[in-house]
Every structure is written in structure tokens, then in C-alpha cells.
Amino acid sequence: MDNLFGELRLGHLRLTPLGARRRTKVTASQAAAEYTGRWGWTVATGGPAASATATAPTRCPCGTARCAAPGLHPVPGGERRARAADAEGSVLFPTGRAFDVLDVPEQAGLQALVRLERMGTQVGPVLAAPTGRLQFLVAAGAARRLPDLLYRMGWDDAALDLACHGEGSYVAAPPTVLGALGPVRWLRRPTRDNAGCPPEARLLLGTLAYACHRGRERTAEPAWLAS
């Protein structure tokens, strides 16, 4: 299995990537060419991520607490210059163009993904970041509408560990490696059906918000209740 794919566990369940698996390692330049040529997505490229420990990832100079491309993307006033992708470089998706990205904790995201697929909801591409986050690609404009969507669903007053990356943000794309944490991988690959038309955020948001809320409740419970 190459570094574009991975397997995640949810209790006794094993969630494996859907779609054909590649048998050879994909370089940053090859991945960038596929994203632009096959799926029509805009990409940005940069150098390798700085080394980071598994327990303390490097904080991004942009100052965003939940930055999904820490230390990799261009920062206004910074010295990083655009460069061509190379075998060891990073590939980034500028969000707010072809899609926005809903960003949730891994366990909450896995629970929501299982529920959504059991209900028959068409889920778009899903990224698994080594920072312990799942990132759901949704139709562009979701970040701008997120407060209103949460309000309409009754989640506006809940302290949810849920973010949405929109215009002006970046998300690290496979096969980007985030230092010592490891590579970003596809949990659900883009397809001809969803790459050009990702789902509306409202179709996923209620289930994701509920899973994030339940995850927060469980972490607040005594260990003997949460088990």
C-alpha cells in the first residue's frame, strides 16, 4: 500500500479506502498533475514539511489554530516563493475554489462517515491527516455559510471541534508528509462522480456536528462510563 492510502479503525470496525489502490509510490509532482489534469483542481506546491514530533506538530506561521497545512502554505509577508512540485515536496489544495473542507477529529469523523454511508448519503472525497483529523471535501462556499448552517441545525451554541476551510486557506494533499507525523492519505478517493461536484455541506454537517458533540461528551465522562 502506498502513501496515498491508509486504513483507520473505529472500535472493531476497519475502514479501508474505497476505489482502486495504487501499487507504486506516487511523487508530489505526479499527484499534482493528476489533481489538475484529471480532476481540474487548483493546487499549490511547496517544500517538505519541517520535522515535528508526534505529540507536538509545528504551529503554522499563519497563526490559525486548526491550520490544515502547517508551515507549508504561502503566508502574506512571508519569504516562501512558489516552486514546482518535486518528489519530496508538498502538494496543497487552496480551498474556496473547487471545494471547501469540513475538518473534524478523526474518531468523530469515522463515526459520522459510517453513519452517512449506511444512510446512503453520497459522501465526497475524504482526507485522513496524520494530525488526527478527517477532512471532508464539500461544495465551495461552506465556510462562509457555516455559522448560519449551524444555527439552523441548532448547533450554534455548542462548543464543537469542527472547522471549515474556505477562501484563503490551504489543505495538505496526498502524498504530502507532515514531518514525523506521517503522510496525508485519502480515506475516500475522488471519483468522476464527486470530484467536480462535491456534496453540499448541509448534507453532512448535521451528522458531523452530532458526532463531534458526542465525542466531546465522552471525553468529559468518567473513564468507567466512557468505556
N, C-alpha and C positions, 0 to 999 in steps of 0.2 A: 504494500500500500504506500502511495507516495504522500508528500506533504500537503497535498490539496484536500486530503480526505482524512477522516478520523471516525472513531466510534465513541459514543458517550453513553453513560449508564444513568438510569433513573430507577433506583431501587433494584428490583430483579429484572427490569426491562433493559434491553440493549438496543440503543437507537443507532442504526447504521445509516450512512449516506445513501440516498436514492440515486439511481442512474448508474451509468457505466463507470467503472473505476479505471483510472489510468495506471498503466504498469511501469511507466518511466517517470523519472523526476522531471518536473516542469520548472523551467527557469522563469525569472521575473519578466524577461523580455518576451518569452513565449506566451506567458499568461496575459501580459498587456496586449499583445497582438490579438489574442483570442477575444478579450473583452471588447476591444474596439472594433475588430473586423467582423466577428461573428455576432456579437450582441449589440453593437452600436453604442456602447457605453463610453463615456469620457473617463480617462484615467490620468493620474499624475504619478510621477516616479521620483524616487529619491534613493539615498544610500542605505546601507544596512542600519538597523536599529542599534542604538548603543546598548552595551551589556547591562543587564538588570538581574537582580536576584529574584528567585521565585516568590518571595514573600513581599518584596517592595519594588514594584515596577517603577521605572523612571517617570517622574512627573513631567508633563509636557510643558514647554515654554509658553504655550498659548494661555496657560492658566486655567483651562477648563478641567474641572474635576473628573469628568467622565469622558475625556478625550479618547476616541477610538483609534487614533493613530499617533500615540505618544512619541514626541521627538522626531517624527518623520515628515510632517507636512510643512508647507511654507507658512511662515509667521510674518505678519506685517512688521516691517522694520528689521527683520532678521537678515542673516547673511547667506542663507541657503539659496542656491541657484538651481534652476531647472536643469535636469540632466536626462540623458537617455537611460532607459532601464538596462541593467546588466544582470548577469547570472546571480550576483549576490545582493542586488538592490532590492528596494521595496516598491510595491505597487499599491497605489491608493485610489479609492473611489471618492471623487468630490461629490458630496451629497447635495440634494436640492436641484439636481438636473434631471437625470433619468429616473431617480428614485430618492426617497428619504429612507432612514433606517431607524426602526424601533429597537432599543438597546435595553436588555433586561438581564438579571442574574441567570446563570446557567441552569440551576435547578428549576427555577420558576419558568424559564423558557422551555425546558424539556417537558414539564408538566403541561404547559399550555399547548405545545406542539402536538403531544399525544392526544389531547382533548380535541383540538381543532381538526386533526386528521380523522379522528373517529367520527366527528360530526359531519365530515365530508366537505369541510371548508377548504377552498383552494388556497394553500399557503404558497407564497413565492419563495425565492431563494433565501436561505438562512445561513449565516456565517457563525462559526464557533471560534471565538477569540481565546487565546491562551490565558487571558486575564480573568477567565471565569465568567464570561458574558456570552450571550447569544444575541445575534443581530438579525432582525427580520427586515428584508427589503420590502418597502411599501411604496405606493404612489407618491410622487413628489407633491409637496405642499403640506404634508402631515405635520411637520414641526411647527409650522405657523398656526395650524388649526388645533394643535394638541390641547391647549388649555380649555378650549370650547368643547372639544370632544369628551374630555374627562368630566367636564361639568355636566354635560348632557347625560353621561352614563352614571353620574353620582359618585365619581371618584375624585372630584376636585379637592376635597378636604382630607384625603388620605395621603399619608407620607409614603409614597411608593418609590421603590428603587427602579424607576423607569425613566428613560431619557429618549429623546428623538433627535437625531442628527439631520439637519436640513441645510439650507443655503449657507455657504461659508464654512462648512465643516468637512471633515475627511474621515473615511473609514479604511483601515488597513485591509487589503485584499490578499487572498492566497496567491502565491506561496510566501508572502511576507513573514519573516521571523522576527518576533518581538524579543530580541536579546535572549537571555537564558530561559525565558518563559516558554519559548517554542513557537511553532508556526500557527498562522491563521488558517483555518480549514473550512471547506464547505460541508455543512451538515445536510443541506438540501441545495443541490446544484441548480443553476439557471437552466431553463429549457426554452424551446421555441414558444411555448405557450405563456410563460410568465416573464421572460427577460424583457420584452418590450412593453408589457402591460402588468406590472406588479399589482397585487391586491390593494384596495383602499384600506387605509389604516383602521377605519371604523370596524371592519370585518374581523380584525384580530385583536383590537385594543381591549375590548371587554374581557376576553379570556386571559390576555396577558396581565391586565391590571388585577384581576382576581387572583391569579397565581402569585403575583408579586405580593399582594396583600396577605395571602395565606402563608407565604414564605416568611414574611415579617412577623406574623403572629406566632409561627412555630419557633422562630429563633428567640422569641420573648418568653416562651413557655419553659417551665422546669424540665430538666432532661428526662425525668421519668414520664412526663406527659407527652413530650415531643417524640418519644421513641415508639 
